[in-house]
Amino acid sequence: MADLINYLTSIRFGFGSAGDLSSELEAQGIRCPLFVTDKGIVAAGLLKRTVATNGITSPIVFDETPPNPTDTAAAAALRVYRDRNCDGIVALGGGSPIDLAKAVALMVHHHEPLVRYAVIEGGLARIVHEFPPLIAIPTTAGTGSEVGRGAIISFKDGRKLGLISPKMIPTVAICDPELTLGLPPLQTAATGMDALTHCIETYLSPRFNPTAEAIALDGLRRAAHNIEIAFRDGTNRQARQEMMIAALHGGMTFQKGLGSVHALSHPLGGLKSVSLHHGTLNAVLLPIVLRLCEGAAPEKSAVLREVLGVAPGASLANYVSDLNKKLELPSTLGELGVSLDVVPAIAEAAMLDHSHASNVRPMSLHEYRAILTEAITGKPVF
């Protein structure tokens, strides 16, 4: 039986909790759900297992979610929703299907185009109508999107933008660590570093929210103590559970605001020349940003060292770099196919990203260019 948590939304948490989907569909009055997922989830058998466990026959499925969800995919899923007279949405997968499902839910009762609801387009004030019920079931432990108020969408004009509103928080989150037991090591590492980055960036953010900071520290502690275990032994149930809690806490705490790591990883994820995983981008960028922001919040940095088990005065940037090596993640963006010619455009986009304003200290365009150059080449600029 799942534990029930009420915080930003209702959360069913625990091994086997995916079996509670049928009761949640009934509770939300959903008779004809659209399942938003991706090909990988279908191939892994997770969709089949979930619907079978809940006695659902002939589910209506949209499984064309791309690795970085797009406005085009959202429009395609919305057509299925309307054509099949759906009355609710179930998002099954990592952050991409959950974010796409949020975009679809938004568009059910809001006028197109989707881009008009992006934060930097003044979209928050335009999100005024009710959403259909949305149940989010994460299959990774990283994004925290199952309890997050935003969705990151790549648009046809090349921009990757955030849609943010309290209305976008899923109606229910079902967090079943069992669904993550088959997650490959590299994906475990990348998604886990996403959760760890959420907790660090939001804790360091200068905005006042002590509740979010307490949640961030708990999530960080769980992630730091379990990410290597989950990476080395994906069948370790305790580590998988702890990582899912860490991801959940990361999603709860970034209500406070993220920082420059995400200001850069968002537009990088929108590049059409190469497909980049969000968590991997964060892992590469985090140590560089931490080093450049060293000293901006000394008291908070001391707390982070204590939580991470790092010696007083030791480099947090070095801790993250060493952890990336243990998790066999890339050390540069160049290894992922990113070239220096993207630096000017990505730096400009980072200055406009909604996460830029909540970084631990103000960052300049020059600094963003320097961070990107080091991230691509591995050679420090400062």
DOLOGU-91704 format. One record per residue (C-alpha): x, y, z; residue in one letter; residue number from 0. Coordinates in Angstrom, 3 decimals. Each point is the difference from the previous one (the first is absolute). Layout:
N
{pt {X,Y,Z},A,NUM},
...
REM end
This chain:
382
{pt {0.000,0.000,0.000},M,0},
{pt {1.377,3.383,-0.974},A,1},
{pt {0.654,2.740,2.512},D,2},
{pt {-2.080,3.119,-0.678},L,3},
{pt {1.773,3.372,0.157},I,4},
{pt {-1.790,3.331,-0.369},N,5},
{pt {2.262,2.942,-0.784},Y,6},
{pt {-0.088,1.863,-3.317},L,7},
{pt {-2.233,-2.765,-1.318},T,8},
{pt {-1.115,-3.475,1.055},S,9},
{pt {2.830,-2.520,-0.195},I,10},
{pt {-0.279,-3.769,0.214},R,11},
{pt {3.445,-1.320,0.853},F,12},
{pt {1.368,-3.497,0.393},G,13},
{pt {0.828,-3.251,-1.723},F,14},
{pt {-3.058,-1.233,-1.873},G,15},
{pt {-1.765,3.363,0.125},S,16},
{pt {-0.424,0.003,-3.804},A,17},
{pt {-2.751,-2.524,0.711},G,18},
{pt {-2.005,2.841,1.566},D,19},
{pt {-0.524,1.668,-3.379},L,20},
{pt {-3.455,-1.520,-0.505},S,21},
{pt {-1.262,1.360,3.320},S,22},
{pt {1.463,3.426,-0.781},E,23},
{pt {-1.671,0.044,-3.421},L,24},
{pt {-3.301,-0.705,1.718},E,25},
{pt {0.635,2.617,2.689},A,26},
{pt {0.741,2.643,-2.630},Q,27},
{pt {-3.010,-0.957,-2.106},G,28},
{pt {2.170,-1.004,-2.964},I,29},
{pt {-1.766,-2.539,-2.193},R,30},
{pt {2.001,0.433,-3.187},C,31},
{pt {3.647,0.869,0.732},P,32},
{pt {2.658,0.804,-2.560},L,33},
{pt {3.288,-1.680,0.892},F,34},
{pt {2.914,2.262,-0.955},V,35},
{pt {3.270,-1.917,-0.123},T,36},
{pt {2.893,-0.797,-2.353},D,37},
{pt {1.261,-2.895,-2.110},K,38},
{pt {2.603,-0.992,2.585},G,39},
{pt {-2.609,-0.447,2.725},I,40},
{pt {-2.117,-2.088,-2.332},V,41},
{pt {2.984,-2.140,-1.066},A,42},
{pt {0.986,-0.548,3.646},A,43},
{pt {-3.461,-1.404,0.686},G,44},
{pt {-0.801,2.603,2.660},L,45},
{pt {-3.171,1.222,-1.715},L,46},
{pt {-1.273,-3.544,-0.519},K,47},
{pt {0.744,-0.895,3.619},R,48},
{pt {-1.667,3.120,1.371},T,49},
{pt {-3.241,-0.313,-1.957},V,50},
{pt {-0.216,-3.758,0.631},A,51},
{pt {0.508,0.439,3.755},T,52},
{pt {-2.869,2.477,0.030},N,53},
{pt {-2.361,-2.033,-2.170},G,54},
{pt {0.058,2.516,-2.845},I,55},
{pt {-0.749,-1.456,-3.405},T,56},
{pt {0.547,1.764,-3.343},S,57},
{pt {1.697,3.117,1.434},P,58},
{pt {0.172,3.128,-2.153},I,59},
{pt {3.715,0.682,-0.386},V,60},
{pt {2.187,2.780,-1.358},F,61},
{pt {3.557,-1.363,0.001},D,62},
{pt {1.695,2.475,-2.351},E,63},
{pt {1.586,2.129,2.725},T,64},
{pt {3.483,1.084,-1.171},P,65},
{pt {2.980,0.089,2.406},P,66},
{pt {-0.502,3.767,0.266},N,67},
{pt {-3.789,0.575,-0.273},P,68},
{pt {-1.122,2.382,-2.722},T,69},
{pt {-2.992,2.167,-0.782},D,70},
{pt {-0.537,-2.158,-3.101},T,71},
{pt {-0.295,-3.148,2.115},A,72},
{pt {-2.328,1.790,2.409},A,73},
{pt {-2.285,0.963,-2.879},A,74},
{pt {-0.001,-3.588,-1.283},A,75},
{pt {-0.873,-1.387,3.443},A,76},
{pt {-2.736,2.614,0.422},L,77},
{pt {-1.599,-1.171,-3.251},R,78},
{pt {-0.110,-3.564,1.345},V,79},
{pt {-1.482,1.262,3.276},Y,80},
{pt {-2.774,1.841,-1.823},R,81},
{pt {-0.632,-2.577,-2.726},D,82},
{pt {-0.448,-2.771,2.570},R,83},
{pt {-2.089,2.150,2.383},N,84},
{pt {2.415,-0.440,2.879},C,85},
{pt {-0.794,1.544,3.379},D,86},
{pt {3.339,-0.247,1.767},G,87},
{pt {3.681,-0.763,-0.495},I,88},
{pt {2.416,-2.557,1.445},V,89},
{pt {3.678,0.849,-0.535},A,90},
{pt {2.254,-3.042,0.236},L,91},
{pt {3.748,0.449,-0.368},G,92},
{pt {2.803,2.388,0.832},G,93},
{pt {-0.109,3.755,-0.099},G,94},
{pt {-0.660,0.159,-3.738},S,95},
{pt {-3.381,-1.805,-0.067},P,96},
{pt {-1.073,1.754,3.208},I,97},
{pt {0.912,3.441,-1.366},D,98},
{pt {-1.709,-0.784,-3.307},L,99},
{pt {-3.122,-1.147,1.859},A,100},
{pt {-0.055,3.309,1.885},K,101},
{pt {0.153,1.904,-3.289},A,102},
{pt {-2.884,-2.064,-1.367},V,103},
{pt {-2.039,0.570,3.167},A,104},
{pt {0.642,3.743,-0.312},L,105},
{pt {-1.195,0.110,-3.603},M,106},
{pt {-3.269,-1.868,0.613},V,107},
{pt {-1.668,3.227,1.199},H,108},
{pt {2.464,2.678,-1.187},H,109},
{pt {0.350,1.488,-3.460},H,110},
{pt {2.998,-0.817,-2.179},E,111},
{pt {2.843,0.659,-0.640},P,112},
{pt {1.692,-1.675,2.951},L,113},
{pt {2.926,2.446,-0.044},V,114},
{pt {-2.214,2.830,1.283},R,115},
{pt {-0.006,-1.754,3.403},Y,116},
{pt {3.792,0.000,0.405},A,117},
{pt {1.164,1.977,3.029},V,118},
{pt {2.207,2.363,-1.973},I,119},
{pt {-2.957,0.744,-2.307},E,120},
{pt {-2.127,1.089,2.953},G,121},
{pt {-1.775,-3.333,-0.022},G,122},
{pt {-0.573,-0.400,3.721},L,123},
{pt {-2.800,2.587,-0.022},A,124},
{pt {-1.659,-1.761,-2.962},R,125},
{pt {-0.334,-3.378,1.727},I,126},
{pt {-3.411,0.608,1.535},V,127},
{pt {-2.284,-2.896,-0.934},H,128},
{pt {-0.323,-3.322,1.762},E,129},
{pt {1.986,-3.047,-1.101},F,130},
{pt {-1.322,-3.515,-0.496},P,131},
{pt {1.201,-2.382,2.742},P,132},
{pt {3.583,-1.160,-0.522},L,133},
{pt {1.563,-2.990,1.726},I,134},
{pt {3.811,-0.165,-0.238},A,135},
{pt {1.852,-3.290,0.439},I,136},
{pt {3.802,0.499,-0.185},P,137},
{pt {2.169,-2.874,-1.199},T,138},
{pt {3.289,1.769,0.755},T,139},
{pt {1.313,1.664,3.146},A,140},
{pt {1.148,3.392,-1.178},G,141},
{pt {-2.202,2.781,-1.316},T,142},
{pt {-2.577,0.299,2.766},G,143},
{pt {-2.441,1.144,-2.688},S,144},
{pt {-2.688,-2.162,1.606},E,145},
{pt {-0.361,2.698,2.701},V,146},
{pt {1.383,2.970,-1.947},G,147},
{pt {-1.937,3.044,-1.129},R,148},
{pt {1.760,0.270,-3.364},G,149},
{pt {0.714,-1.678,-3.303},A,150},
{pt {2.976,0.586,-2.289},I,151},
{pt {-0.949,-0.078,-3.677},I,152},
{pt {2.070,0.381,-3.178},S,153},
{pt {-1.659,2.214,-2.585},F,154},
{pt {0.219,0.135,-3.775},K,155},
{pt {1.929,3.277,0.149},D,156},
{pt {2.884,-1.821,1.764},G,157},
{pt {-0.693,1.285,3.503},R,158},
{pt {-0.434,-2.301,2.997},K,159},
{pt {-2.297,1.808,2.423},L,160},
{pt {-1.692,-0.515,3.332},G,161},
{pt {-3.750,-0.040,0.493},L,162},
{pt {-0.674,0.667,3.678},I,163},
{pt {-3.182,0.216,2.050},S,164},
{pt {-1.309,-1.577,3.211},P,165},
{pt {-2.768,-1.425,-2.200},K,166},
{pt {2.620,-2.165,-1.744},M,167},
{pt {0.783,-2.045,3.085},I,168},
{pt {-1.429,-3.481,-0.722},P,169},
{pt {-3.188,-0.839,1.863},T,170},
{pt {1.555,-3.180,1.369},V,171},
{pt {3.526,-1.430,-0.042},A,172},
{pt {0.482,-3.756,0.297},I,173},
{pt {3.626,-0.684,0.899},C,174},
{pt {0.803,-3.697,-0.200},D,175},
{pt {3.736,-0.781,0.376},P,176},
{pt {-0.706,-3.422,-1.531},E,177},
{pt {-0.284,1.690,-3.404},L,178},
{pt {3.623,1.178,0.252},T,179},
{pt {1.584,-3.395,0.750},L,180},
{pt {0.774,-0.633,-3.659},G,181},
{pt {1.448,3.442,-0.684},L,182},
{pt {3.455,-0.363,-1.674},P,183},
{pt {3.066,1.266,1.934},P,184},
{pt {0.683,3.022,-2.224},L,185},
{pt {-3.611,1.165,0.170},Q,186},
{pt {0.010,-0.599,3.755},T,187},
{pt {3.080,2.212,0.296},A,188},
{pt {-1.270,2.785,-2.263},A,189},
{pt {-3.472,0.223,1.526},T,190},
{pt {1.463,-0.258,3.494},G,191},
{pt {2.316,2.924,-0.677},M,192},
{pt {-3.022,1.978,-1.168},D,193},
{pt {-1.607,-0.529,3.420},A,194},
{pt {3.238,0.874,1.790},L,195},
{pt {0.362,3.196,-2.064},T,196},
{pt {-3.573,1.045,0.808},H,197},
{pt {0.691,-0.292,3.705},C,198},
{pt {3.312,1.888,-0.118},I,199},
{pt {-1.171,2.834,-2.253},E,200},
{pt {-3.222,0.637,1.863},T,201},
{pt {1.708,-0.092,3.394},Y,202},
{pt {2.564,2.564,-1.170},L,203},
{pt {-2.593,2.267,-1.596},S,204},
{pt {-0.222,3.324,1.894},P,205},
{pt {-3.807,0.008,-0.030},R,206},
{pt {-1.593,-0.365,3.435},F,207},
{pt {-1.668,-3.375,0.485},N,208},
{pt {1.348,-1.890,3.034},P,209},
{pt {-2.522,-2.808,-0.484},T,210},
{pt {1.295,-0.699,-3.495},A,211},
{pt {3.579,0.152,1.279},E,212},
{pt {-0.702,-2.636,2.653},A,213},
{pt {-1.501,-2.290,-2.639},I,214},
{pt {2.973,0.648,-2.305},A,215},
{pt {2.514,-1.059,2.656},L,216},
{pt {-1.895,-3.203,0.728},D,217},
{pt {-0.180,-0.827,-3.705},G,218},
{pt {3.688,0.765,-0.446},L,219},
{pt {0.975,-2.249,2.884},R,220},
{pt {-2.013,-2.893,-1.412},R,221},
{pt {1.365,0.500,-3.520},A,222},
{pt {3.634,0.314,1.089},A,223},
{pt {-0.163,-3.121,2.178},H,224},
{pt {-1.783,-2.210,-2.537},N,225},
{pt {0.788,1.035,-3.562},I,226},
{pt {3.175,-2.096,-0.257},E,227},
{pt {-1.739,-3.016,1.536},I,228},
{pt {-2.887,0.233,-2.479},A,229},
{pt {2.497,0.469,-2.844},F,230},
{pt {2.056,-3.059,0.962},R,231},
{pt {-2.936,-2.214,0.979},D,232},
{pt {-3.254,0.977,-1.660},G,233},
{pt {-1.863,-2.750,1.847},T,234},
{pt {0.684,1.535,3.420},N,235},
{pt {-3.530,0.819,1.121},R,236},
{pt {1.003,2.270,2.871},Q,237},
{pt {2.266,2.116,-2.236},A,238},
{pt {-2.684,0.227,-2.678},R,239},
{pt {-2.542,1.122,2.572},Q,240},
{pt {2.355,2.614,1.412},E,241},
{pt {0.785,1.360,-3.462},M,242},
{pt {-3.700,0.300,-0.814},M,243},
{pt {-0.517,1.957,3.234},I,244},
{pt {2.973,2.211,-0.912},A,245},
{pt {-1.530,0.708,-3.404},A,246},
{pt {-3.372,0.700,1.589},L,247},
{pt {1.600,2.430,2.452},H,248},
{pt {1.899,1.667,-2.818},G,249},
{pt {-3.311,0.608,-1.772},G,250},
{pt {-1.578,1.343,3.179},M,251},
{pt {2.851,2.375,0.755},T,252},
{pt {0.497,1.559,-3.413},F,253},
{pt {-3.167,1.956,0.632},Q,254},
{pt {2.610,2.353,1.513},K,255},
{pt {1.867,0.422,-3.281},G,256},
{pt {3.031,-1.619,-1.608},L,257},
{pt {3.154,1.667,-1.317},G,258},
{pt {2.590,0.398,-2.729},S,259},
{pt {0.509,-3.722,-0.564},V,260},
{pt {-3.594,-0.267,-1.154},H,261},
{pt {0.082,3.364,-1.772},A,262},
{pt {2.653,-1.569,-2.233},L,263},
{pt {-1.274,-3.579,-0.201},S,264},
{pt {-3.454,1.077,-1.165},H,265},
{pt {1.142,1.637,-3.271},P,266},
{pt {2.709,-2.638,-0.503},L,267},
{pt {-2.725,-2.633,0.106},G,268},
{pt {-1.763,1.802,-2.820},G,269},
{pt {2.892,-0.348,-2.452},L,270},
{pt {-1.104,-1.722,-3.204},K,271},
{pt {3.515,-0.968,-1.073},S,272},
{pt {0.436,-2.463,2.877},V,273},
{pt {-2.335,-1.724,2.472},S,274},
{pt {1.100,0.668,3.576},L,275},
{pt {-1.305,-1.527,3.234},H,276},
{pt {-1.012,2.614,2.545},H,277},
{pt {1.503,-1.793,3.002},G,278},
{pt {3.311,-0.550,-1.771},T,279},
{pt {0.159,3.690,-0.906},L,280},
{pt {-0.567,0.944,3.634},N,281},
{pt {2.712,-2.395,1.159},A,282},
{pt {2.581,1.572,-2.321},V,283},
{pt {-0.989,3.606,0.743},L,284},
{pt {-0.475,-0.218,3.777},L,285},
{pt {3.667,-0.111,1.106},P,286},
{pt {0.915,2.939,-2.251},I,287},
{pt {-2.846,2.163,1.317},V,288},
{pt {0.778,-0.978,3.599},L,289},
{pt {3.635,1.021,-0.433},R,290},
{pt {-0.914,3.385,-1.518},L,291},
{pt {-2.512,0.650,2.787},C,292},
{pt {2.369,-1.066,2.789},E,293},
{pt {-0.303,2.466,2.847},G,294},
{pt {-3.399,1.371,-0.997},A,295},
{pt {-1.728,-1.792,2.878},A,296},
{pt {2.686,-1.218,2.441},P,297},
{pt {-2.376,-1.048,2.778},E,298},
{pt {-2.155,-2.041,-2.353},K,299},
{pt {3.077,-1.535,-1.627},S,300},
{pt {1.149,-1.130,3.444},A,301},
{pt {-3.355,-1.717,0.552},V,302},
{pt {0.258,-1.709,-3.395},L,303},
{pt {3.449,-1.336,0.906},R,304},
{pt {-1.369,-1.389,3.248},E,305},
{pt {-2.919,-1.731,-1.745},V,306},
{pt {2.292,-1.417,-2.698},L,307},
{pt {2.654,-1.117,2.469},G,308},
{pt {2.595,2.317,-1.522},V,309},
{pt {2.789,1.418,2.177},A,310},
{pt {-0.443,3.622,1.183},P,311},
{pt {1.336,2.397,-2.609},G,312},
{pt {0.295,-2.709,-2.672},A,313},
{pt {-1.125,0.724,-3.550},S,314},
{pt {-3.615,-0.860,-0.754},L,315},
{pt {0.871,0.183,-3.691},A,316},
{pt {2.642,-2.699,0.432},N,317},
{pt {-2.487,-2.163,1.903},Y,318},
{pt {-2.434,0.117,-2.944},V,319},
{pt {2.754,-0.592,-2.585},S,320},
{pt {1.206,-3.051,1.948},D,321},
{pt {-3.553,-1.310,0.281},L,322},
{pt {-0.499,0.380,-3.755},N,323},
{pt {3.117,-2.099,-0.580},K,324},
{pt {-1.235,-2.731,2.350},K,325},
{pt {-3.291,-0.039,-1.906},L,326},
{pt {1.885,-0.204,-3.327},E,327},
{pt {-1.685,3.131,-1.330},L,328},
{pt {1.622,2.222,-2.647},P,329},
{pt {2.306,2.714,1.288},S,330},
{pt {-0.612,2.401,-2.901},T,331},
{pt {-2.764,0.973,-2.389},L,332},
{pt {2.482,-0.458,-2.820},G,333},
{pt {-0.190,-3.753,0.622},E,334},
{pt {-3.721,0.261,-0.692},L,335},
{pt {0.499,1.734,-3.352},G,336},
{pt {-0.495,3.622,1.085},V,337},
{pt {2.239,2.446,-1.853},S,338},
{pt {1.189,3.494,0.895},L,339},
{pt {-2.100,1.637,-2.701},D,340},
{pt {-3.114,-0.333,2.204},V,341},
{pt {1.508,2.066,2.832},V,342},
{pt {-1.309,3.489,-0.957},P,343},
{pt {-3.607,-1.099,-0.561},A,344},
{pt {-0.186,-2.251,3.068},I,345},
{pt {1.523,2.693,2.236},A,346},
{pt {-2.575,2.524,-1.228},E,347},
{pt {-2.811,-2.492,0.580},A,348},
{pt {1.253,-0.721,3.525},A,349},
{pt {-0.281,3.689,0.881},M,350},
{pt {-3.700,-0.180,-0.934},L,351},
{pt {-0.763,-3.331,1.652},D,352},
{pt {-2.291,0.083,3.041},H,353},
{pt {2.630,-1.799,2.131},S,354},
{pt {2.597,2.746,-0.555},H,355},
{pt {-1.618,2.419,2.459},A,356},
{pt {0.159,-2.386,2.977},S,357},
{pt {3.664,-0.988,-0.203},N,358},
{pt {2.028,0.280,3.199},V,359},
{pt {1.518,3.217,-1.407},R,360},
{pt {-0.521,2.085,-3.150},P,361},
{pt {1.728,-1.429,-3.084},M,362},
{pt {1.094,1.973,-3.042},S,363},
{pt {-0.081,-0.833,-3.682},L,364},
{pt {3.800,-0.127,0.069},H,365},
{pt {-0.076,-2.568,2.799},E,366},
{pt {-2.535,-2.156,-1.817},Y,367},
{pt {2.242,-0.021,-3.060},R,368},
{pt {2.933,-1.001,2.193},A,369},
{pt {-1.956,-2.810,1.668},I,370},
{pt {-1.073,-1.378,-3.373},L,371},
{pt {3.519,0.209,-1.418},T,372},
{pt {1.409,-1.933,2.962},E,373},
{pt {-2.865,-2.505,-0.106},A,374},
{pt {0.639,-0.716,-3.672},I,375},
{pt {3.814,-0.043,0.007},T,376},
{pt {0.813,-0.968,3.584},G,377},
{pt {2.392,2.962,0.246},K,378},
{pt {-0.772,2.576,2.720},P,379},
{pt {-0.428,3.559,-1.254},V,380},
{pt {0.184,1.692,3.405},F,381},
REM end
